[in-house]
Amino acid sequence: MCGVLGILGRYRLDASKELLLLLAHRGQDASGLLWATESAFQESKTMGSPSGLSVQREWSECILGSTRYPTSGRRVSSEDELCDFVGPFQSGAVAVTHNGNITNLSSMTEKDYQCDTKFICDRLQHHLAESDDHLPTAFVRLTSEVDGAYSIVGIHDGSLFAFRDSRGFKPLVFGRSAEHTIVASESTVLDMAHVKLERDVYPGELIVFGPNQAMQCYSISQQDGHKHCFFEYVYFANPAARIENQLVYDVRFRLGRALANRFTRLQLEEPDYVIPVPDTSRPAAQALAEELGVPMREVILKNRYLGRTFIVQSPEARNAMAHYKYIYLDDKIRGKNLLVVDDSIVRGTTAKMIVKDLKKRGAAKVYFAVTCPPQSHPCYYGIDISTSSELIASQAGLEQIRDFIGADALIYQDMDGLVNATGIRDICLACLDGNYPTEHAKKIQAAIQLRDKKQGIRDYEREIR
Ligand code: SF4
């Protein structure tokens, strides 16, 4: 997952950096801005969040922005690497940034790309050169050769363009005002810029935006069914974002209601409090508390000056960070039955730490509820759960997971509850059921069945031809 931004119409660079900050939760490995001047593109890139970008109070007619989460290539380790690792990238007269993951990158090139956005940019430039600079033709050729998830924003010939892969895995929305067109991963960026959300870019659609709100739409590639990433609703996106006409907050609220049903059926001793694990699960915890008629209490507080645990890459750094991540209200815990609500259990280590911390502080019982079903398969489309060995649910059943985290009960969402809460049928559930919707991902999955013992690389970076 990454965040992407495109602006057409005279805009201040320092103000565009503020807009990019609204996408910092989607990736904080590195960030970049690229803008058009009269004669060339210029750029500023930084390690970490967009707050480190060095831009003046200058103006540009066309700007691209990117927050990077490294699902291809490794993490940025020094400033010298920024130009190869973080978008936006330029190749000839085209510049692009993208969110997603190209699953067949290692099968397509011998070159050691540290970022698949750079690969997309180079291929697009290649196809433009071969198609008389005709962008729709270049996209038809690009989509026929790459597999995976890719929501792209770019600049070509003074225009801004947006493209979403034919399954629409990753979100991409746009809006236009009299002065500006803005394309972004999340609609909150448009809200902040006072540009009204117009709609999602349709899966398989290329839109080329020109001056004066002109826009041309091309249907580049279509699939029978779309596959929107359900995890955007459960975890990634800001609750204020609208994706596919669904307010993320509402989806999370409905997930909580569905969980309440499941909890009631277990006929456990009544909890004294429902407790959200901040911040993502708060709407679900609120709904669950309302349904059960139990008060919600914010007993677990987040240390705001640490980033998201998920974004930290090494297990050691993640564990150390998790330890400092939460602060507890001891007085509300002692002797109480607590129903904790979290958005997911990935490795199980954070859930285990929370249960242990609550019990250490005198909780009588700790029930653990999860707003999404068990994740037992890796994601090849843009989040870095790239091998199944990282997922506790791929190795252990419900009772074993409950035992591992030390909870008195473990309540997962079921598939129907999840699908109904999202309000859309065309969603990707591959990390839950292993049904990967793209051809190359299916090949990766088949190869893993015959898994070699080679450890330490992402499944989709294995050589599969
Ligand atoms: S596999 Fe899971 S995380 Fe990846 S795109 Fe599909 S739903 Fe999203």
Boltz pocket constraint, residues with backbone or C-beta under 6 A from the ligand:
constraints:
  - pocket:
      binder: B
      contacts: [[A, 169], [A, 227], [A, 228], [A, 229], [A, 230], [A, 231], [A, 232], [A, 378], [A, 379], [A, 380], [A, 381], [A, 382], [A, 383], [A, 428], [A, 429], [A, 430], [A, 431], [A, 432]]
      max_distance: 6.0
